[in-house]
Amino acid sequence: MKILFRYQLYLLLFVILGTSSCKVSKVDSKTEFENNLALKRVPATYMRGGTSKGPFFDKRELPKDKATRDAIILKVMGSPDPNQIDGLGATVTVTSKVVMAEPSKRKGIDVDYLFAQVDIENPIVDTLPPCGNMMAGVGPFAIEKGWVKATHPETRVMIYNINTNSTIEEIVQTPNGKVTYEGNAQIDGVPGTAAPIIMNLFDLVGGKTGKQFPTRQTKEAINGVPVTIIDAGSTMVLLKATDVGLKGDENEAFFAENKAIMQKLEAIRIEAGKRAGMGDVSDNVLPKIGILSAPKNPSHNIQSRYLTPKTLHPSHAVTGAICIGAALKIPGTVASEIGKNNGQNREMVIIEHPSGIIEVNIEMIEKEGKLLLEKAGTIRTVRKIMEGYVYY
């Protein structure tokens, strides 16, 4: 009898407590978004995309106001601070990046993607440039968020890049309907292997300036140095290593120690930005600089040192590789004068960089007697490192 009474008492307490908790949830009208703002936290997934890494956010879970959003991003990354000790940033350009994505309302597109380069030493969140490496993580991120239904053995994700108004097709490995990060693909600049992410990029011409050659010239001189200013995949100013007194195989330490050459290159970059109609680019990372030379391996096409622009990229940006690959195919550019071109409108271009090589499939189309970049493809790998909340 006592046991029965005790059971009835427990049941009564359970009902009372359960009812009480239900009432609390009904009274609390705050959304999860508002709760997160009050707690000064935001859901995030920390991922490596290609040779870069950083947090991925559902864009809808960040404030719409740009100033407020950027202030949160700076706090999350620990900028401005050269050590980024109070945030997720890891003190170099390729680890101070952020992805914001959300389901798309555009016809034929699954996900809208916005990339941000977070300055390490200044309070700047730059959404002007694209990032092909971080872009590789958008497909897996979208599938795991449930925005795209996974299929076996792989899933096609169509992505709109807000930074460049371009479209990307990603093929993600999803055996049995689940994203897998493990595989046998290897990219230089990343240890080990992982599942391949196949990326095909479209609408790459004139993303920032409206033209493949913003100044309408394939080659011109800035401060006495022959350069090519090109907007195809990314906006870049390309020059020959020998024209600025370099060999073309210099490492990161060299550029960190040689302030004079960096100042010379920055002056060229700023002038190129003005000529391209981009205004004062001193606080922006575009245009990027590509220092080009002949490849060391005769089976490769060209060698590049890609500046971010304040430091040397430890490997190479995907969008930068596409830009250089397109320039290589077009007669009259500085790239065409030193690189190897098979003369075909479609070619797998192999670019040497400090960590090895990057391969990009370049497809050109002839229009009104001019060659235009139509499509580019490459393979990247991705790893999900953690997910949860990041506090700011």
N, C-alpha and C positions, 0 to 999 in steps of 0.2 A: 504493500500500500504506500509506504514511504517512497519507494522507488518510483511508483506511478505518479505520485504528487510532485516529486522532484522533476520528473520529465515534463509534467504539465507546466510547472513553473518556468523551466528553461524555454519551453515552446512559447509561453506568453511573453517572456522577455525578448525572445528572438523577433516575435511579431511586432512588439512595441518599438524595438530598436530599428527594425527594418522599415517600419512606417515612418519613424522619425527621420531616418536618412533619406527616404523618398521625398518627404516634405522639404528637406533642406535643398535637395537637387532641384525641386520645382521652384522654390523661392529664389535660388541663385540663377539669375538670368544672364550672367556674363558668358560670353562665348569663350572658347578655348583661346582664340586669338587675344582677347582682352585679358584673360588670365595670365597668358604668357607675357604680355606687355607689363602687367602689374608686377610679375615676378622677375622682370628684366631677363627673360630667357627666350630663346627661339629654337625650335627643332632644327637639327642639322645632321647631315651625313658627311663625314670626312672621307674623301676619296683621293686616290692617285689617279690622274688621267694622263696617260702617256708619260712624259718626263716632268710633269708638274703635279702639284697637289694643293688641296684646300677644301673648305667647307662648301657643300651643296645645299641650297635652301629652296623650299617651296616659295616662290616669289610672293604668293598671296599671304604668307605668314610674316612678311616684313611690311613696315609702314609704306604707304603709297607716296608720302611726301619724301622727295629725294634727299633733302637735307637731314631729316630725321633718320632715314634709312642709312645714309652714308655714315652718320655719326655712330650708329650701331655697328656697322661693318668695321669701322676703324677700331672700335673698342674690342670687338670679337677677335680681330687680327693682332691687336696689341700695337697699333700704329698711332702716331709716329713715335718710333723708338728703334734705334739700330739693332737692338737685341730682341725686340718684340716679346719681351719677357712676360708681359701681362696678357698675352693672347695666343691664338693658334698659329700665327705666322712663324716661319722658321728662318728668318733673317736674310733670305735671298729672294730674288725676284720670282723665281719659278715656284716658290713655296709661299708666296704672298698673293694668292689668287682666290677669287670667289665666283661661284656659279649660282645664278638665280633662274629658276625654271618654273613653268606652270603649264597645265593643259591648254592647248591652243584652240581658238575659235576659227582659225583660218582653214579654208577648204583644202583638203588633202594633207594637212599638217597635224601631227600629233602633239608636239610640244613647242612652246616658245622658250628660247634660251637667251639669257643676258649674261655676259661675262664682265667681271670687274677686276682690273689690276689695282691692287692696293699698294700705294707708295709706302715704303718702309720708314723713311725719315721725314716725310711731310704729310699733312692731313689731306691726302688726295685719294679719292676713289675714282679711277679712270675707267669709264665704260666706252671709251672711243675705240680701243683695239679689240680684235677678236682673239681667241685662243683655241687653236685646233687640238692641242693636247687635252685641255680640260673638257673640251667639247665631247671627247670620246666617252666621258663618264655620263653624259646626259641620257643616252639610251638606256643603260642599265638602271640609272636613277629613276627614270620615268616608269619603267616596267615594274620595279619594286614598289613604287608608289601606287601602282594600280591604274595609272593613266593609260597604259597600253597593255592590251591583253597578250600574254606570252603564248607563243606557239612552238611546237616541236619540229625540228631540232634547233631552229633559230628564229629570231623575231626581227622584222623590219620596222624601224622607227624613223618617221619623217620629222625633222627638226627645222624650225625657223630661227635663224640667228639674228636677233634684234640689232646687234652691233653693226652688222654689215648688210642687213636686208637680203640675206642669202639663204639658200635651202641646203640641208644636209640629209643624206640618207645614211643611216647606220644599221648594220647587220650585227645583231647581238646573239651570242651563243646561248640558247635556252633549252637544253635537253630536258625532256619531260616537263616542259612548261615553266622552268625555273632558271633564273640567271645563274650562270656559272662563271666564276672568275679564274678557275684553274684551267690550264691548258699548256700547249707546247710552243706558243708564239713568243718570240724574243725580239725586243727592240733595244738598240744601243742607247745607253744612258740609264737603263733600268736593270738591276740584277735579277737573275732568274727568268722564269717563263710564266705566261698566263694565257688565258683565252683570247683569241684575236677579236678585235672590233674592226670590222670593215667599214670604212668611211668614204662616201662619194659626195663631193661638194659641187654645188651648182651656183649660178648667178654670182660669179666671183669678180666680175669686172666692174670697177668704179664704185665699190661699196662705200667709200668715204668721199670721193671727189667727183664721181659721175663719169669718169673717163679712165681708160686703161693707162693712158699717158696724160696725166693732168696738165702738163705744159705743152702737149701736142708734139713733143720731141722725144726721140728714142735715146738721144744722148745730148748733153750740154755740159757746160763747165760752171762749177761753183768754187770760188776762191782758187781758181787755177787747176782744179781737179775735175777730170771728166767723170760725170755721173749719169745714171739713169734713174729717173723718178717714175715709179710705176705703181699702179693701184690694181692689183689682181690677186685676190685672196687676202692680201694685206697691203698696206701702203708702205713702200720702202724706197730708200735711196741707196742705190747700188754703186759700188766703186771698186776699182782694182786695188789689190793690196800694194802692188808696186808703185802705184801713183801717190801713195801716202807714206812711202818708205818702209813698208812691211813686207814680210815674206808670204804671209797668208796662213801660216801654221802656228801663230802665237797662241799662248794659253791664257787662262783667266788671270793668273798672277801678273802676267805682262801688262795687261790692260789696267789692272788695279794699281800698278806701280807707276805707270807712265801717264801722268796727268796731262802733259803737253799734247800727246796724241789724242787723248780723250777730248780735250778742249777744242782741238782742231776739227775732230769729227763732229762734235756737238754744234760747232758753228756751221758746218756744212748741212747738218740735219735741220737746224732752225731755218736756214735760208731755203732749203728744199721745201719745208712746210709752207713757207710764205708763197713760194712760186706755185705750189700745188693748190693754193687758195684755201689753206687750212688755218691761216692766221698765225698768231704767236703760239708755237708748239712747245715752248720751253717747259711748261708744266704738264705736257701730254707725252705719252710714249710713242705716238705715231707722228711722223713716219719712223719706222725702224731702219737700222743701218745694216747692210750686208757687205762685208769685205770679202771680195772674191779673188780666187786664184785657180791656177790649173790643178786638176786632181793629181794626187800622188800615185794612185792606182790607175793604170791605163784603161781598165774596164769601167771606171766611174766617169761621171760627166763633169763635175766641178767641185771645188772646195769652197766652203763658206765659213766665215766667222760672223755670227749673228749677235748684234748688240741689242740689249733690252730696253732702253739704249744706254743706261748708265753703267752697265756691267756686261761682260761677255756671257752669253747663254752657255751653260755647261754642255749642252748638246745642240738642239735646234728646234725652233718652232715649226709646227706643221704648216701654218698659213704662210710663214716666211719661206719655207721650202717650196711651196706651191708658187709663190711670187717669183722666186729665183728660177724655178723650172720653166715658168711661162716666159720670162725674159730671155732665157737660154734659147728658146725656140724662135725668137723674133730677131731678124737681121737688124744690125745697127745699134743694139744695146751693148753695154760693157760686158754683160754676161755672155753674149754670143761671140765676143771677140776672144774669150779665153777658155770657154767651156766646149765640150764635145757634144755635137748635135747630129743625130742620125738622119736629119732631113725629113723625117716623117712627122705628120701632124699629131700622131699619137705615139707617146714614148714613155717608158718607165725611166725617170730621171733619178740617178743615184748621186746624192750630195754628201760629200765628206764633211764632218764636223768634229769638234774636239773629243767626243766620246765614241766616234765610229762613223756610221752612215745613216741617212734617212732616205727612204725611197718614196717617190710620189709619181703616180701615173698621170701624165699631163696630156690632155686632149685639146687641141687647137682647132678652130674653124676659120676658114677664109671668108671674109665678108667685105665687099667693096674694095678688093685688092689688099686688105689688111688682115693679119692674123690676130684673132681674139681668143682668149682663154675660154673654152666652153665648159670644161668639166675637169675635176681632179680627184684622184683617189689615193688612199693610203691605208695602212694597217697600224693600229695602236693597240695597247693593252691597258687594262684598268684594274684597280684593286679597291674594294671597299675596306676602309680601315676601321671606322667606328661610326655609330649613329646614336643619337640621343638628343640632349639639350645642350646648347652652349649659352653661358651666362655673360652678360655685359654690364 
